[in-house]
């Protein structure tokens, strides 16, 4: 697949996508900073669960800005388990209702979000789930939201939110 974002030096777009998705930090974020507009090539974003991946993502300002741009564009976003940590860091949780692994509920509330203990929760294009057992419901809702496409309410909510500093 050719690079639909038109980023110089990234003709093998499939390799770039794989590098960014499987990276533990350095390789992926180097790709993001070299090509700041590549998020336009994707219709949605899924943030990984576990503890290590989200912890790495939320400490990288390029990755955090990348996530925020998906919300600004009203594109659907999914996050499972500890994935919402990156959403907190991106400053887009305020005024939204979401779920996550239970240990994140205080972080979400402190960031102005409403945490709920549900298998899956959808808030204007944002799909969240708690744990691996929830993956079937998470996938079903994620597919629905991706099929719906852009969510203008999500973009408006993001513009109204103040990023954390």
C-alpha positions as CSV (number, residue, x, y, z in Angstrom):
1,X,0.0,0.0,0.0
2,X,1.3,3.4,-0.9
3,X,1.5,6.2,1.7
4,X,-1.9,8.0,1.6
5,X,-0.7,10.7,3.9
6,X,2.0,11.8,1.5
7,X,4.8,11.8,4.1
8,X,8.3,12.0,2.7
9,X,10.4,9.0,3.3
10,X,7.5,6.7,4.1
11,X,6.6,5.0,0.8
12,X,6.1,1.7,2.5
13,X,3.1,2.8,4.5
14,X,2.3,-0.7,5.7
15,X,5.7,-1.0,7.3
16,X,5.2,2.4,9.0
17,X,1.8,1.4,10.3
18,X,3.3,-1.8,11.7
19,X,6.2,0.0,13.3
20,X,4.0,2.5,15.0
21,X,1.5,-0.1,16.2
22,X,4.1,-2.5,17.6
23,X,6.6,-0.1,18.9
24,X,7.4,0.3,22.6
25,X,8.1,3.9,22.1
26,X,11.1,5.2,20.2
27,X,10.6,3.7,16.7
28,X,6.8,4.6,16.7
29,X,7.2,8.1,18.0
30,X,10.0,8.8,15.5
31,X,7.5,7.9,12.8
32,X,4.8,10.2,14.3
33,X,7.2,13.2,14.6
34,X,8.5,12.7,11.0
35,X,5.0,12.6,9.6
36,X,2.7,14.8,11.7
37,X,-0.3,14.5,9.4
38,X,-0.4,10.7,8.9
39,X,-3.4,10.3,11.2
40,X,-5.5,11.6,8.2
41,X,-4.8,8.3,6.5
42,X,-6.8,6.4,9.2
43,X,-10.5,6.3,9.9
44,X,-10.2,5.5,13.6
45,X,-7.8,4.6,16.4
46,X,-7.6,1.8,18.9
47,X,-5.5,2.3,22.0
48,X,-3.9,-0.9,23.5
49,X,-4.6,-2.2,26.9
50,X,-2.2,-3.7,29.4
51,X,-0.1,-1.5,31.6
52,X,3.2,-1.0,29.7
53,X,1.8,0.1,26.3
54,X,-0.5,2.9,27.6
55,X,2.2,4.0,30.1
56,X,4.7,4.4,27.3
57,X,2.2,6.2,25.1
58,X,1.0,8.7,27.7
59,X,4.6,9.8,28.4
60,X,5.3,10.6,24.7
61,X,4.1,14.1,23.7
62,X,4.0,13.1,20.0
63,X,1.8,10.1,20.7
64,X,-0.5,12.2,23.0
65,X,-0.9,14.9,20.3
66,X,-1.6,12.2,17.7
67,X,-4.5,10.8,19.9
68,X,-5.9,14.3,20.5
69,X,-5.9,15.0,16.7
70,X,-8.2,11.9,16.2
71,X,-10.7,13.5,18.6
72,X,-10.4,16.9,17.1
73,X,-11.3,15.3,13.7
74,X,-14.3,13.5,15.2
75,X,-12.9,10.1,14.3
76,X,-13.9,7.0,16.3
77,X,-11.5,5.9,19.0
78,X,-11.4,2.8,21.1
79,X,-9.5,2.2,24.4
80,X,-9.5,-0.9,26.5
81,X,-8.1,-1.7,30.0
82,X,-5.4,0.9,30.8
83,X,-5.7,2.5,27.3
84,X,-7.7,5.5,28.7
85,X,-4.5,6.6,30.5
86,X,-3.5,8.2,27.2
87,X,-6.9,9.8,26.9
88,X,-6.4,11.4,30.3
89,X,-3.0,12.7,29.2
90,X,-4.4,14.1,26.0
91,X,-6.9,16.1,28.0
92,X,-10.0,14.8,26.2
93,X,-11.7,13.0,29.1
94,X,-13.4,16.0,30.7
95,X,-17.2,15.8,30.2
96,X,-17.1,12.3,28.8
97,X,-18.3,9.0,30.3
98,X,-16.1,6.0,29.9
99,X,-15.0,2.8,31.5
100,X,-11.5,1.2,31.9
101,X,-9.7,-1.1,34.2
102,X,-11.0,-0.2,37.7
103,X,-7.6,1.1,38.9
104,X,-8.0,4.1,36.5
105,X,-11.3,5.4,37.8
106,X,-9.7,8.0,40.1
107,X,-7.4,9.3,37.2
108,X,-10.5,9.6,35.0
109,X,-12.6,11.3,37.6
110,X,-9.7,13.7,38.5
111,X,-9.5,14.6,34.8
112,X,-13.1,15.6,34.7
113,X,-14.5,12.3,33.3
114,X,-17.4,10.2,34.5
115,X,-16.2,6.6,35.1
116,X,-18.7,3.7,34.9
117,X,-18.2,0.0,35.6
118,X,-19.6,-1.4,32.3
119,X,-18.5,-4.1,29.9
120,X,-18.4,-1.5,27.1
121,X,-19.4,2.1,27.0
122,X,-19.8,4.4,24.0
123,X,-19.7,8.2,24.3
124,X,-20.0,10.0,20.9
125,X,-17.5,7.8,19.0
126,X,-15.3,6.9,22.0
127,X,-15.6,3.2,22.8
128,X,-14.1,1.9,26.1
129,X,-14.0,-1.4,27.8
130,X,-12.5,-2.7,31.1
131,X,-10.6,-5.9,30.5
132,X,-9.8,-8.8,28.1
133,X,-13.1,-10.6,29.0
134,X,-14.9,-7.6,27.5
135,X,-13.2,-7.9,24.1
136,X,-16.2,-9.4,22.2
137,X,-18.5,-6.6,23.3
138,X,-15.7,-4.0,22.7
139,X,-15.1,-5.3,19.2
140,X,-18.8,-5.3,18.3
141,X,-19.3,-1.6,19.4
142,X,-16.0,-0.6,17.9
143,X,-17.1,-1.9,14.5
144,X,-20.4,0.0,14.8
145,X,-18.6,3.2,15.6
146,X,-16.1,2.8,12.8
147,X,-18.9,2.1,10.4
148,X,-20.7,5.3,11.5
149,X,-17.5,7.3,10.7
150,X,-16.9,10.8,12.0
151,X,-18.7,12.1,15.1
152,X,-19.1,15.9,15.0
153,X,-20.2,15.9,18.7
154,X,-16.9,14.3,19.6
155,X,-14.9,17.0,17.8
156,X,-17.0,19.8,19.5
157,X,-16.5,18.2,22.9
158,X,-12.7,18.1,22.3
159,X,-12.5,21.7,21.3
160,X,-14.3,22.6,24.6
161,X,-12.0,20.5,26.7
162,X,-8.8,22.0,28.2
163,X,-5.7,19.8,27.8
164,X,-3.9,19.0,31.0
165,X,-0.5,20.6,31.4
